Structures are given as C-alpha cells and as structure tokens.
Amino acid sequence: MAAAPAALLMLVSVAPATAAPKKEAPREGDLSTHINLDARDAETKLEIIQHELFAAQQQSVRIEFMLRYGNRVEMDFIDYPSGSDLIPGYVFRAKDGAGHIPAGRKPAIVLVHGGFHERLNSHWFRMVVELAEKGYLVIFPEYRGSRGYGENHYQNDYGVTDTADVLAAAAYLSRRPDVDPERLAIIGESRGGMVTLLAIEQEAKRFKAAVDIVGLTDFVAYMGYKPEYRRQEVARQSPSLGGKLPNENLAAYMAISPINAVDKIETPLLVLATTGDKIAPLTLHTGRLLDALKARDKVHEAKIYDNAPGGHVFMHGDQPERDDAMARIFAWLERFMGAPAPAPAQ
C-alpha cells in the first residue's frame, strides 16, 4: 500500500512546579463521541478524510518495516491499558537465525517519539532495529495525540496524557513474561525527551537508565517563541491548559516543564544535544537542564555536538554524530542495566 501523499497530510524561569489536574474517571453513563461518517458538511468530511489518510499512512509504515526488517525483527502491534483507555503501540523483538524469538526475559526500552501529532515512521526504524538486535525488547508507545489511530486518539493533553501513556507502557512491560521488570530504560527525543524527563520525575524508581535527546525542558519558554498558530493550537487542544496561554494559566505550564522538578530525578540520565538546534535551542533547554543536574549532583553525562547536520533531528541522519550518539546510548544502558544477550547473527 502506498503512503498517503505528503501534501494531503498537511491539513493540517525555574520555579517550584505545581501538580497538573488529574483526569477524573469516567462516570457510568458517560458516552464516547465519534465523527459522523455520513456527515454532509465540508468541515466534517475533511476531518474524516484526514484521519483516513493518517491511518493509511500508518498501515504503509507497518508494511514497510516488515518488508525491510521482518526477517530480523518481529513487530507486534498491541493495545495496552493506560487508565481507562487502550493505547496503541508496537513491540519489537529480534529473531534468531531460524526466525524464532529467543526465550528468556530481556531488558526493555520505552522509546518515545516527539512531535505535536507525530508517530512511528521510517526515521525510527534504524534505532529500533539496533536496540532490538542488541538484545533489548522495545516498546514504541503511540501515546494520545499520535496520528493514524482515529479522531479520539488524536486528542491529547500536552505533558499530561503523553506522560501517563508512556508510564503505562513501562508498567505494561513490567508485566510481560518476556521482560525483566528490574531492567527497564527510557529514551525520548524532542517532545519525547520532555516526556522522558517528566516520567523519571514522576516515577523515580521505575527506570534503571534514561536518555534525553534534544528534549524540551521549559514549556513556558517554549510557548514564548513558537508561532501564534501553534501556541493557540497547543493551548486549545490541552484540557489542563484550558485554552489559555502561559500569561493566563502559568501554573499549568510550569507543571509540565521538567526544568522545575529536577530535584525529583533519581534515574541515571544521559543527555544528547547539539548547538544550532532551531526547535529546542541549546542554551534555553538542554543547557539549563545540565546546569540544574550539576547543581543537584545528579548522576548524568552529556554530549553536546557542534552544529550536527540536521540540528534538532541530527539523530535521523546517516552521519558520524548519530553513530557516536548510539554508541554512547548503548554504553549508558549497559552501564546501568548490565549487558543484554544479543540476538544471534542472521
């Protein structure tokens, strides 16, 4: 199945943190709402087309992965529980030379994508395969807000539902019979780096190691330099923000800014970033995070690359900086989780 045309898919301060409002459990009798597939108005029809295109693209991503790597790595599409919801995700396990999954419990990685409504795509394939073939079981949660899974899943609460769904993915892993629950790690990029930091702040004992790649650390600052359409979109779509910008609802933005809760971090943290990042400028985000980690004597290491090609997305390039970063990630994981048993050579 061919991927949907790109043009059609484009329809589209440090202070103490305060707790984000908790989502109330659904009351008996509350009903879900869905798009009327028989609607005749143009706006609804366009929304239906948009989500159908997103779903078609995700199907093509799955097919592409299986065609390229299916003989080496098993991709299992799952729905795991997060509170009262079910969250889509992918579990990856390396195969042996006979095409079987080796027995035994494996250390596991929660791999967290970034982006406003992003999802698994081919940019992640190489990292997924490398982690799996090193001997890790990998879960790629498509937390609420990820596209390709319907209009209800497309809705999200920035910094709240994404973090809850990622922590739920870790809890799901800990219950699997093929995972060693004492050897879990988390890796996140961009928004995923922000979620990684929030996750290790909220559950300090959950992970043995963490990796933040070009993560957003101060969401108040982030909303200060984004274009107005994105500021309004984020505020409008996130219930905890109440449709308000930071000047109107500062506490909610502070609550999802990891820079405000560095004291709570206990997980050994590897930080990777580059100068020249035009999405999460180094001085504003990673630089301040490193200052806070050092001041609090947290277990961490960092590598800051010098204007790595691609800037914010340097990890997606076939280049020396990316290779060096992966070597550092593997060394960090092994240091705090022990060496995994690599998959037998194909």
C-alpha positions as a Python dict, from the first residue, in 0.01 Angstrom:
ca = {
    (1, 'M'): (0, 0, 0),
    (2, 'A'): (147, 337, -94),
    (3, 'A'): (191, 607, 167),
    (4, 'A'): (-59, 892, 158),
    (5, 'P'): (62, 1194, -41),
    (6, 'A'): (251, 1434, 182),
    (7, 'A'): (55, 1730, 52),
    (8, 'L'): (-273, 1582, 167),
    (9, 'L'): (-134, 1505, 511),
    (10, 'M'): (-55, 1869, 569),
    (11, 'L'): (-410, 1960, 655),
    (12, 'V'): (-345, 2043, 895),
    (13, 'S'): (1222, 3083, 3495),
    (14, 'V'): (1279, 2795, 3721),
    (15, 'A'): (1019, 2783, 4000),
    (16, 'P'): (853, 2508, 4205),
    (17, 'A'): (617, 2301, 3995),
    (18, 'T'): (252, 2267, 4081),
    (19, 'A'): (64, 1946, 4023),
    (20, 'A'): (-128, 1915, 3699),
    (21, 'P'): (-501, 1850, 3741),
    (22, 'K'): (-585, 1482, 3743),
    (23, 'K'): (-826, 1347, 3486),
    (24, 'E'): (-1146, 1234, 3651),
    (25, 'A'): (-1250, 874, 3598),
    (26, 'P'): (-1540, 836, 3353),
    (27, 'R'): (-1879, 825, 3521),
    (28, 'E'): (-2116, 541, 3449),
    (29, 'G'): (-2343, 656, 3171),
    (30, 'D'): (-2090, 885, 3001),
    (31, 'L'): (-2071, 808, 2630),
    (32, 'S'): (-1795, 838, 2374),
    (33, 'T'): (-1842, 1060, 2072),
    (34, 'H'): (-1725, 989, 1719),
    (35, 'I'): (-1719, 1159, 1384),
    (36, 'N'): (-2042, 1112, 1189),
    (37, 'L'): (-1914, 919, 887),
    (38, 'D'): (-2229, 1011, 694),
    (39, 'A'): (-2199, 1384, 761),
    (40, 'R'): (-2258, 1610, 462),
    (41, 'D'): (-2086, 1930, 575),
    (42, 'A'): (-1745, 2003, 424),
    (43, 'E'): (-1561, 2051, 755),
    (44, 'T'): (-1657, 1708, 888),
    (45, 'K'): (-1587, 1541, 555),
    (46, 'L'): (-1237, 1693, 551),
    (47, 'E'): (-1176, 1567, 906),
    (48, 'I'): (-1285, 1216, 804),
    (49, 'I'): (-1051, 1225, 503),
    (50, 'Q'): (-765, 1350, 717),
    (51, 'H'): (-789, 1064, 966),
    (52, 'E'): (-836, 806, 691),
    (53, 'L'): (-516, 933, 530),
    (54, 'F'): (-331, 920, 862),
    (55, 'A'): (-448, 561, 916),
    (56, 'A'): (-346, 460, 563),
    (57, 'Q'): (-3, 609, 617),
    (58, 'Q'): (44, 414, 939),
    (59, 'Q'): (-53, 93, 764),
    (60, 'S'): (209, 163, 499),
    (61, 'V'): (469, 229, 772),
    (62, 'R'): (400, -114, 924),
    (63, 'I'): (423, -283, 585),
    (64, 'E'): (746, -102, 504),
    (65, 'F'): (905, -213, 831),
    (66, 'M'): (802, -575, 782),
    (67, 'L'): (929, -580, 424),
    (68, 'R'): (1265, -431, 520),
    (69, 'Y'): (1332, -593, 858),
    (70, 'G'): (1068, -861, 916),
    (71, 'N'): (1319, -1144, 875),
    (72, 'R'): (1531, -994, 1155),
    (73, 'V'): (1291, -822, 1396),
    (74, 'E'): (933, -907, 1492),
    (75, 'M'): (691, -613, 1501),
    (76, 'D'): (384, -678, 1717),
    (77, 'F'): (105, -419, 1712),
    (78, 'I'): (-65, -405, 2052),
    (79, 'D'): (-316, -206, 2256),
    (80, 'Y'): (-206, -167, 2618),
    (81, 'P'): (-403, -15, 2908),
    (82, 'S'): (-346, 339, 3034),
    (83, 'G'): (-601, 423, 3300),
    (84, 'S'): (-942, 358, 3143),
    (85, 'D'): (-807, 384, 2788),
    (86, 'L'): (-630, 148, 2549),
    (87, 'I'): (-321, 290, 2381),
    (88, 'P'): (-179, 159, 2052),
    (89, 'G'): (186, 72, 2036),
    (90, 'Y'): (446, -156, 1884),
    (91, 'V'): (665, -418, 2049),
    (92, 'F'): (985, -516, 1871),
    (93, 'R'): (1191, -830, 1939),
    (94, 'A'): (1489, -959, 1745),
    (95, 'K'): (1471, -1302, 1584),
    (96, 'D'): (1741, -1568, 1581),
    (97, 'G'): (1890, -1719, 1265),
    (98, 'A'): (1594, -1958, 1236),
    (99, 'G'): (1340, -1676, 1255),
    (100, 'H'): (1238, -1754, 1614),
    (101, 'I'): (1224, -1529, 1919),
    (102, 'P'): (1487, -1639, 2174),
    (103, 'A'): (1341, -1746, 2507),
    (104, 'G'): (1405, -1571, 2837),
    (105, 'R'): (1344, -1236, 3000),
    (106, 'K'): (1502, -936, 2829),
    (107, 'P'): (1585, -585, 2942),
    (108, 'A'): (1339, -346, 2781),
    (109, 'I'): (1332, 4, 2638),
    (110, 'V'): (1044, 252, 2619),
    (111, 'L'): (1121, 452, 2303),
    (112, 'V'): (930, 784, 2296),
    (113, 'H'): (875, 984, 1977),
    (114, 'G'): (838, 1360, 1965),
    (115, 'G'): (631, 1598, 1755),
    (116, 'F'): (292, 1757, 1805),
    (117, 'H'): (94, 1479, 1633),
    (118, 'E'): (379, 1255, 1521),
    (119, 'R'): (403, 874, 1528),
    (120, 'L'): (619, 580, 1424),
    (121, 'N'): (778, 642, 1086),
    (122, 'S'): (1080, 522, 890),
    (123, 'H'): (1316, 763, 1070),
    (124, 'W'): (1284, 538, 1377),
    (125, 'F'): (1347, 206, 1203),
    (126, 'R'): (1723, 205, 1236),
    (127, 'M'): (1724, 280, 1609),
    (128, 'V'): (1451, 23, 1674),
    (129, 'V'): (1642, -248, 1487),
    (130, 'E'): (1973, -165, 1653),
    (131, 'L'): (1821, -174, 2001),
    (132, 'A'): (1638, -500, 1932),
    (133, 'E'): (1942, -670, 1784),
    (134, 'K'): (2150, -564, 2083),
    (135, 'G'): (1914, -778, 2290),
    (136, 'Y'): (1652, -533, 2413),
    (137, 'L'): (1277, -567, 2383),
    (138, 'V'): (1149, -229, 2259),
    (139, 'I'): (806, -75, 2303),
    (140, 'F'): (712, 227, 2093),
    (141, 'P'): (402, 381, 2253),
    (142, 'E'): (173, 581, 2029),
    (143, 'Y'): (56, 797, 2317),
    (144, 'R'): (-259, 1006, 2290),
    (145, 'G'): (-204, 1277, 2032),
    (146, 'S'): (-25, 1044, 1788),
    (147, 'R'): (-184, 1042, 1447),
    (148, 'G'): (-306, 744, 1249),
    (149, 'Y'): (-531, 591, 1516),
    (150, 'G'): (-858, 779, 1481),
    (151, 'E'): (-1004, 1113, 1581),
    (152, 'N'): (-1048, 1032, 1951),
    (153, 'H'): (-687, 921, 1995),
    (154, 'Y'): (-572, 1234, 1812),
    (155, 'Q'): (-687, 1440, 2110),
    (156, 'N'): (-434, 1485, 2389),
    (157, 'D'): (-325, 1691, 2689),
    (158, 'Y'): (33, 1809, 2631),
    (159, 'G'): (270, 1688, 2904),
    (160, 'V'): (-12, 1506, 3085),
    (161, 'T'): (-169, 1228, 2876),
    (162, 'D'): (155, 1162, 2685),
    (163, 'T'): (346, 1112, 3011),
    (164, 'A'): (69, 897, 3159),
    (165, 'D'): (60, 676, 2849),
    (166, 'V'): (439, 636, 2843),
    (167, 'L'): (449, 539, 3212),
    (168, 'A'): (163, 296, 3142),
    (169, 'A'): (377, 142, 2865),
    (170, 'A'): (652, 82, 3121),
    (171, 'A'): (401, -74, 3361),
    (172, 'Y'): (278, -297, 3078),
    (173, 'L'): (634, -408, 3006),
    (174, 'S'): (691, -498, 3370),
    (175, 'R'): (402, -746, 3349),
    (176, 'R'): (519, -923, 3036),
    (177, 'P'): (673, -1268, 3093),
    (178, 'D'): (949, -1196, 2839),
    (179, 'V'): (1068, -878, 3015),
    (180, 'D'): (1293, -840, 3319),
    (181, 'P'): (1097, -578, 3519),
    (182, 'E'): (1412, -476, 3704),
    (183, 'R'): (1584, -372, 3380),
    (184, 'L'): (1373, -103, 3217),
    (185, 'A'): (1506, 210, 3046),
    (186, 'I'): (1351, 503, 2860),
    (187, 'I'): (1474, 700, 2559),
    (188, 'G'): (1297, 1007, 2420),
    (189, 'E'): (1359, 1270, 2153),
    (190, 'S'): (1227, 1630, 2142),
    (191, 'R'): (877, 1618, 2295),
    (192, 'G'): (968, 1259, 2375),
    (193, 'G'): (1271, 1390, 2566),
    (194, 'M'): (1039, 1618, 2763),
    (195, 'V'): (812, 1322, 2839),
    (196, 'T'): (1116, 1114, 2936),
    (197, 'L'): (1218, 1378, 3190),
    (198, 'L'): (863, 1409, 3324),
    (199, 'A'): (841, 1029, 3352),
    (200, 'I'): (1159, 992, 3559),
    (201, 'E'): (1049, 1283, 3776),
    (202, 'Q'): (706, 1133, 3840),
    (203, 'E'): (825, 773, 3894),
    (204, 'A'): (1180, 799, 4020),
    (205, 'K'): (1223, 424, 4077),
    (206, 'R'): (1068, 293, 3755),
    (207, 'F'): (1371, 305, 3522),
    (208, 'K'): (1734, 199, 3560),
    (209, 'A'): (1855, 440, 3293),
    (210, 'A'): (1720, 725, 3080),
    (211, 'V'): (1831, 910, 2767),
    (212, 'D'): (1709, 1259, 2676),
    (213, 'I'): (1777, 1360, 2314),
    (214, 'V'): (1722, 1731, 2234),
    (215, 'G'): (1436, 1738, 2484),
    (216, 'L'): (1216, 2036, 2565),
    (217, 'T'): (1277, 2129, 2929),
    (218, 'D'): (1092, 2457, 2982),
    (219, 'F'): (745, 2463, 2828),
    (220, 'V'): (681, 2818, 2945),
    (221, 'A'): (982, 2932, 2742),
    (222, 'Y'): (889, 2705, 2451),
    (223, 'M'): (548, 2869, 2422),
    (224, 'G'): (716, 3208, 2429),
    (225, 'Y'): (891, 3166, 2095),
    (226, 'K'): (659, 2940, 1896),
    (227, 'P'): (443, 3099, 1623),
    (228, 'E'): (100, 3215, 1730),
    (229, 'Y'): (-93, 2944, 1543),
    (230, 'R'): (99, 2670, 1730),
    (231, 'R'): (63, 2844, 2066),
    (232, 'Q'): (-311, 2865, 2018),
    (233, 'E'): (-334, 2506, 1891),
    (234, 'V'): (-146, 2362, 2190),
    (235, 'A'): (-349, 2567, 2438),
    (236, 'R'): (-680, 2483, 2273),
    (237, 'Q'): (-619, 2107, 2247),
    (238, 'S'): (-487, 2056, 2603),
    (239, 'P'): (-759, 2044, 2871),
    (240, 'S'): (-515, 2113, 3154),
    (241, 'L'): (-412, 2437, 2980),
    (242, 'G'): (-775, 2538, 2946),
    (243, 'G'): (-728, 2709, 2613),
    (244, 'K'): (-513, 2970, 2787),
    (245, 'L'): (-158, 3086, 2716),
    (246, 'P'): (111, 3098, 2987),
    (247, 'N'): (29, 3456, 3085),
    (248, 'E'): (-323, 3339, 3170),
    (249, 'N'): (-251, 2994, 3320),
    (250, 'L'): (112, 2990, 3426),
    (251, 'A'): (85, 2713, 3687),
    (252, 'A'): (-34, 2457, 3430),
    (253, 'Y'): (263, 2529, 3201),
    (254, 'M'): (509, 2517, 3491),
    (255, 'A'): (368, 2178, 3593),
    (256, 'I'): (469, 2023, 3259),
    (257, 'S'): (811, 2191, 3244),
    (258, 'P'): (1070, 1932, 3355),
    (259, 'I'): (1319, 2204, 3450),
    (260, 'N'): (1104, 2274, 3756),
    (261, 'A'): (1131, 1925, 3907),
    (262, 'V'): (1494, 1821, 3852),
    (263, 'D'): (1519, 1761, 4229),
    (264, 'K'): (1298, 1453, 4184),
    (265, 'I'): (1526, 1279, 3930),
    (266, 'E'): (1699, 967, 4060),
    (267, 'T'): (1742, 778, 3731),
    (268, 'P'): (2090, 798, 3573),
    (269, 'L'): (2042, 1031, 3277),
    (270, 'L'): (2233, 1062, 2950),
    (271, 'V'): (2170, 1393, 2770),
    (272, 'L'): (2243, 1435, 2398),
    (273, 'A'): (2202, 1761, 2207),
    (274, 'T'): (2367, 1987, 1952),
    (275, 'T'): (2440, 2352, 1901),
    (276, 'G'): (2242, 2508, 1620),
    (277, 'D'): (1913, 2346, 1730),
    (278, 'K'): (1636, 2573, 1599),
    (279, 'I'): (1349, 2383, 1767),
    (280, 'A'): (1484, 2346, 2122),
    (281, 'P'): (1772, 2597, 2141),
    (282, 'L'): (2057, 2454, 2344),
    (283, 'T'): (2103, 2746, 2584),
    (284, 'L'): (1733, 2765, 2665),
    (285, 'H'): (1662, 2394, 2713),
    (286, 'T'): (1946, 2141, 2745),
    (287, 'G'): (2195, 2395, 2877),
    (288, 'R'): (1971, 2489, 3169),
    (289, 'L'): (1890, 2123, 3235),
    (290, 'L'): (2260, 2039, 3261),
    (291, 'D'): (2318, 2331, 3498),
    (292, 'A'): (2036, 2205, 3720),
    (293, 'L'): (2162, 1845, 3712),
    (294, 'K'): (2515, 1954, 3806),
    (295, 'A'): (2394, 2182, 4085),
    (296, 'R'): (2199, 1895, 4237),
    (297, 'D'): (2475, 1638, 4189),
    (298, 'K'): (2254, 1410, 3981),
    (299, 'V'): (2403, 1105, 3808),
    (300, 'H'): (2429, 1214, 3447),
    (301, 'E'): (2650, 1250, 3143),
    (302, 'A'): (2614, 1473, 2840),
    (303, 'K'): (2745, 1507, 2489),
    (304, 'I'): (2685, 1830, 2303),
    (305, 'Y'): (2769, 1809, 1933),
    (306, 'D'): (2897, 2108, 1739),
    (307, 'N'): (2633, 2205, 1481),
    (308, 'A'): (2548, 1847, 1389),
    (309, 'P'): (2384, 1838, 1043),
    (310, 'G'): (2008, 1835, 1084),
    (311, 'G'): (2017, 2027, 1410),
    (312, 'H'): (1716, 1917, 1613),
    (313, 'V'): (1681, 1597, 1408),
    (314, 'F'): (2052, 1508, 1387),
    (315, 'M'): (1975, 1156, 1516),
    (316, 'H'): (1788, 1082, 1193),
    (317, 'G'): (2093, 1139, 973),
    (318, 'D'): (2338, 879, 845),
    (319, 'Q'): (2639, 1059, 989),
    (320, 'P'): (2920, 1031, 1247),
    (321, 'E'): (2735, 1230, 1515),
    (322, 'R'): (2446, 988, 1505),
    (323, 'D'): (2678, 686, 1522),
    (324, 'D'): (2866, 835, 1817),
    (325, 'A'): (2539, 908, 1996),
    (326, 'M'): (2418, 549, 1951),
    (327, 'A'): (2747, 415, 2087),
    (328, 'R'): (2704, 638, 2393),
    (329, 'I'): (2344, 520, 2437),
    (330, 'F'): (2444, 153, 2428),
    (331, 'A'): (2728, 212, 2674),
    (332, 'W'): (2494, 400, 2909),
    (333, 'L'): (2230, 128, 2902),
    (334, 'E'): (2486, -145, 2963),
    (335, 'R'): (2645, 50, 3246),
    (336, 'F'): (2323, 68, 3446),
    (337, 'M'): (2127, -238, 3326),
    (338, 'G'): (2404, -485, 3250),
    (339, 'A'): (2483, -634, 2912),
    (340, 'P'): (2184, -785, 2730),
    (341, 'A'): (2212, -1110, 2540),
    (342, 'P'): (2240, -1001, 2175),
    (343, 'A'): (2033, -1176, 1912),
    (344, 'P'): (2226, -1445, 1722),
    (345, 'A'): (2368, -1324, 1391),
    (346, 'Q'): (2138, -1365, 1092),
}
